Every structure is written in structure tokens, then in C-alpha cells.
Amino acid sequence: MNRKFTLFFCLVAIVGSLCAQAPQADTLNVNYYENFPYAYTENGALKGIEVDIIKKYVEWLKLEKNINTTVKYKGYKEFSEFYNSVKKGRPNTIGIGSVTITEEREKEVAFSPPYLRNIAVLITNGSVPSIKTPTAEEVSKVLGPLDALAVNESSHLRYMNALKSSYISSMQIKGTETQTAILDAIAGGKAYGYVDIVAYWAYIKKNKKTYLKIQKAFNRPYEYLGIVQPFGASHYSSFHEFFENGFGFTSTKIYHEILERYL
């Protein structure tokens, strides 16, 4: 009898161990704002800095949490539509869209820890004179004849409005949907606008013969970008562990290889 009980408990232990080791299954809905070099389509393939970070996050879930995650991507051309889709999304939804972490947005959505420190830079064509010491007269003279551009509902639009308030009260800001569209217009010589320093570097790398210029007097340093999630997101805690465990994901060789791949 004792032998039978021993065998029984051994079988229970073995079955329990196998069940404990069985991987969990999950689905992650990734809404993305198409924005080079963060998330964009090239030759039919989705790629970019944030796309590669999500791939590493999914690998981490498998290795560290024993979770097999199915990722479903959905793209958006307009930033406002993308942002609202995440804000109103299901708990297993996240958003990648080079989203700046701000106090205003933190009242509407949740963020991962920042994955990139950014500088917003004011770009003009290389033929436009550099503004060394901004005065209303000089700024109006240099930038007044050009089209002022900003991505709709972005932090860059706020910076353009501040520029308008301080220097060019007659400025008419034209909205666009991508930073690439702004840089293309600037390359044509008749526009200016704020973009992320990362987007600028990537654009210059891809268009090496294009002569663009940073108007350094108007740099907006120390922005931080994060992955956006709805309040109550099911991956909120996991993202924090992924980014902050040990010395942090952004200190790893893998993270720097991702940046080097696109910049």
C-alpha cells in the first residue's frame, strides 16, 4: 500500500511540474504611428527603433516569464488618431509612436519607463542664415517668409506656438502628419519646423546630399520618449520590469545595436 501511495504522489508531482512549465499564451495589440525611424514600412516589412524594442520585449517575456506572445500590429498615419486609439484601447493594447512623456499626457495615459532621451530641434534649409541671438526683429526677418510646420497635436506644435508668442505673432502654423513630411518640405527651401533629433539624424543619413541646418538657439532639450498604454494596461508592470531590471534595458548592448541600426 505504501508503495502505491508513493508512486501516486510521484505521478502527481511530475504532472504538477509539467503543468507549471507549460508556457502561457498572450496577445499584445501594438498600435503604431508610422514615423521614420521609429516605426515605418519598407519593402513591405515593418521596422524601426520601437518595433525592434517590442521584438526584444516579446523575447524577454518568453525567456523570463514563459509567456508566448502573439503580436498584432495596427498602423496609423495621423498622430491624433493613433494616440486616441491607445488611450481608449483594451488592456492588452500598447502604442509606439515616439510619444513624448509630458505631465498633460500622464493624466490621460500610462507610460513605460523612458527608452530614449530626446532633443526637439528647429530645422531650416541650410541656405537660411543661422540665428545666433534671437530677437523678434531677427527671427521675423529670417523665418517670417517661410512656412511654419508642425505635426498635428504633437509636443512640437506647442513649441511652435511658443515661438509664435515670443517672436512672430503673425505666424500661421500648418499641420502635417509626419516629421518626414516636414523635413521634405524644409529640403525644398521654403519651410521650417521642429522635429526629434533622432528623426533628423536618420533623415540626414538617408538623404546625405540634402543640406539642412539646426537652429541651435531654439533647441528644446531633455524630452523623454516612452511606450504609451491605456490606464489599467495588462503589460504595465512587465514593461517596467523589462526596462528597469538590472542596469536597465537602455544600458544593454542590444539596445545600442538597435539605435546604431537606424542612426
GICORUR-V316542 format. One line per field, one symbol per residue. burial: 1 if it has 16 or more other ideal C-beta (glycine too) atoms within 10 Angstrom, else 0. Layout:
burial: ???
This chain:
burial: 00000000000000000000000001011111111111110000001111111100110110000010100000010110011111101001111111111000100011111111010111111001001001000010011001111111111111110010001100101001111101101110001111111111111100000001111001010010111111001111011001100000110000100100010
